[in-house]
Amino acid sequence: MKKLLFVYAALFLLNACDKDEAAPGIIGEWKLIEVLADPGDGSGHFRAVSSDKRITFMKDGTYSSTGFICNFTLDAEETSHGSYTTTETGYQIACSETPGFSIDLQIEGGFLILSLPCIEPCLQKFRKLN
């Protein structure tokens, strides 16, 4: 009986740990390091940028950022806040500054890639700071 109780307790703890890690990869602070703006012919590639734009994701499904996340600028003068959701392919932010638009986010190779609502690919790459 004690062994069975121990097994149930261990399974419960393992299951609880999995639920707490619903979005472990995105939680924390990220800094913009590169952008990609394709001219329309598929020749675009990431280029390093100098920017103080940062975004911080919290466990409660909210974020805060220096600079508006829903535009392609490097500016970090303004601050913005909002919420993000988990999707089948990563995460998503609904753009309050641009109603009807949303940004898709994916973690690839340890970097956070934001895909902005452009006709041609326009991406921002962030590096995790903590």
The 8 nearest C-alpha neighbors of each residue, nearest first, counted from 0:
[[1, 3, 2, 4, 5, 6, 7, 8],
 [2, 0, 4, 3, 5, 6, 7, 8],
 [3, 1, 5, 0, 4, 6, 7, 8],
 [2, 4, 6, 0, 5, 1, 7, 8],
 [3, 5, 1, 7, 2, 6, 8, 0],
 [4, 6, 2, 8, 3, 7, 1, 9],
 [7, 5, 3, 9, 8, 4, 10, 2],
 [8, 6, 10, 4, 9, 5, 11, 3],
 [7, 9, 11, 5, 6, 10, 4, 12],
 [8, 10, 6, 12, 11, 7, 5, 13],
 [11, 9, 13, 7, 12, 8, 14, 6],
 [12, 10, 8, 14, 9, 13, 7, 15],
 [13, 11, 15, 9, 14, 10, 16, 8],
 [14, 12, 10, 16, 15, 11, 9, 17],
 [13, 15, 11, 17, 12, 16, 10, 18],
 [16, 14, 12, 18, 17, 13, 11, 19],
 [15, 17, 13, 19, 14, 18, 12, 20],
 [16, 18, 14, 20, 15, 19, 13, 21],
 [19, 17, 15, 20, 16, 21, 14, 13],
 [20, 18, 16, 17, 21, 15, 22, 23],
 [19, 21, 23, 17, 18, 22, 16, 24],
 [22, 20, 18, 19, 23, 17, 85, 24],
 [23, 21, 20, 24, 25, 26, 58, 85],
 [24, 22, 20, 26, 25, 21, 58, 19],
 [23, 25, 22, 26, 106, 27, 109, 20],
 [24, 26, 23, 22, 27, 56, 106, 111],
 [25, 27, 56, 23, 57, 24, 58, 22],
 [28, 26, 56, 55, 129, 25, 57, 29],
 [27, 29, 55, 128, 54, 129, 127, 56],
 [28, 30, 127, 54, 126, 53, 128, 125],
 [31, 29, 53, 125, 126, 52, 32, 127],
 [30, 32, 125, 52, 124, 53, 33, 50],
 [31, 33, 125, 48, 47, 124, 30, 126],
 [34, 32, 47, 124, 46, 48, 45, 123],
 [35, 33, 123, 45, 46, 122, 124, 36],
 [34, 36, 45, 122, 44, 121, 43, 37],
 [37, 35, 121, 43, 120, 38, 34, 122],
 [36, 38, 43, 39, 120, 119, 41, 35],
 [39, 37, 40, 36, 43, 119, 42, 41],
 [40, 38, 37, 119, 41, 42, 120, 43],
 [39, 41, 42, 38, 37, 43, 119, 120],
 [42, 40, 43, 39, 37, 38, 120, 119],
 [41, 43, 40, 37, 44, 38, 39, 36],
 [44, 42, 37, 41, 36, 35, 38, 45],
 [45, 43, 35, 46, 42, 37, 36, 34],
 [44, 46, 35, 34, 33, 47, 43, 36],
 [47, 45, 33, 34, 35, 44, 48, 32],
 [46, 48, 33, 32, 34, 45, 49, 31],
 [49, 47, 33, 32, 50, 46, 34, 31],
 [48, 50, 32, 47, 51, 73, 31, 33],
 [51, 49, 52, 73, 48, 31, 74, 32],
 [50, 52, 75, 53, 30, 31, 49, 74],
 [53, 51, 75, 65, 50, 31, 66, 30],
 [54, 52, 30, 65, 29, 64, 31, 51],
 [53, 55, 64, 29, 28, 63, 65, 56],
 [54, 56, 28, 63, 27, 62, 64, 29],
 [57, 55, 62, 26, 27, 61, 25, 28],
 [56, 58, 59, 61, 26, 62, 60, 55],
 [57, 59, 60, 26, 56, 61, 22, 23],
 [58, 60, 57, 61, 56, 82, 62, 83],
 [61, 59, 83, 58, 82, 57, 84, 62],
 [62, 60, 82, 57, 81, 59, 83, 56],
 [63, 61, 56, 55, 81, 80, 82, 57],
 [64, 62, 80, 55, 79, 54, 81, 56],
 [65, 63, 54, 79, 53, 78, 66, 55],
 [64, 66, 78, 75, 52, 53, 77, 76],
 [67, 65, 75, 77, 78, 74, 76, 52],
 [66, 68, 69, 79, 70, 78, 65, 77],
 [67, 69, 70, 66, 64, 79, 71, 54],
 [68, 70, 67, 94, 102, 115, 71, 96],
 [71, 69, 68, 72, 67, 115, 116, 97],
 [70, 72, 73, 69, 115, 68, 121, 123],
 [73, 71, 74, 70, 67, 66, 75, 68],
 [72, 74, 50, 52, 75, 71, 66, 51],
 [75, 73, 72, 66, 76, 52, 50, 51],
 [74, 76, 66, 52, 65, 51, 77, 73],
 [77, 75, 66, 74, 65, 78, 52, 51],
 [78, 76, 66, 75, 65, 79, 67, 74],
 [79, 77, 65, 66, 64, 67, 76, 80],
 [78, 80, 64, 63, 67, 66, 65, 77],
 [81, 79, 63, 62, 64, 78, 82, 61],
 [80, 82, 62, 61, 63, 83, 79, 92],
 [81, 83, 61, 60, 62, 92, 84, 80],
 [82, 84, 92, 91, 60, 61, 90, 85],
 [83, 85, 91, 90, 86, 60, 92, 82],
 [84, 86, 90, 89, 91, 83, 87, 22],
 [87, 85, 90, 89, 88, 84, 91, 103],
 [86, 88, 89, 85, 90, 91, 84, 105],
 [87, 89, 86, 90, 105, 85, 104, 103],
 [90, 88, 105, 86, 104, 87, 85, 91],
 [91, 89, 85, 104, 86, 84, 103, 105],
 [90, 92, 103, 84, 83, 102, 104, 85],
 [91, 93, 83, 102, 101, 94, 82, 84],
 [92, 94, 101, 95, 100, 102, 91, 83],
 [95, 93, 101, 97, 96, 100, 69, 98],
 [94, 96, 97, 98, 93, 81, 69, 100],
 [97, 95, 94, 98, 69, 67, 70, 100],
 [98, 96, 94, 95, 100, 99, 69, 101],
 [99, 97, 95, 100, 94, 96, 93, 101],
 [98, 100, 97, 101, 94, 93, 95, 96],
 [101, 99, 94, 98, 97, 93, 116, 102],
 [100, 102, 93, 94, 92, 103, 91, 99],
 [103, 101, 92, 115, 91, 114, 104, 93],
 [102, 104, 91, 114, 113, 90, 92, 101],
 [105, 103, 113, 90, 112, 91, 89, 114],
 [106, 104, 89, 112, 111, 107, 90, 103],
 [105, 107, 111, 110, 109, 112, 108, 104],
 [108, 106, 110, 109, 105, 111, 112, 124],
 [107, 109, 110, 106, 111, 112, 105, 126],
 [108, 110, 107, 106, 111, 126, 127, 24],
 [111, 109, 126, 107, 106, 108, 125, 112],
 [110, 112, 106, 125, 124, 105, 107, 126],
 [113, 111, 124, 105, 104, 123, 106, 110],
 [114, 112, 104, 123, 122, 103, 115, 124],
 [115, 113, 122, 103, 102, 121, 104, 112],
 [114, 116, 102, 117, 121, 122, 113, 69],
 [117, 115, 102, 100, 114, 101, 118, 121],
 [118, 116, 119, 115, 121, 120, 114, 122],
 [117, 119, 120, 116, 121, 39, 115, 37],
 [118, 120, 117, 39, 37, 121, 38, 36],
 [121, 119, 37, 36, 117, 122, 118, 35],
 [122, 120, 36, 35, 115, 117, 114, 37],
 [121, 123, 114, 35, 113, 34, 115, 120],
 [122, 124, 34, 113, 112, 33, 35, 125],
 [125, 123, 112, 33, 111, 31, 32, 34],
 [124, 126, 31, 30, 111, 32, 29, 110],
 [127, 125, 110, 29, 30, 128, 111, 31],
 [128, 126, 29, 129, 28, 30, 125, 110],
 [127, 129, 28, 29, 126, 30, 27, 125],
 [128, 27, 28, 127, 29, 26, 126, 55]]
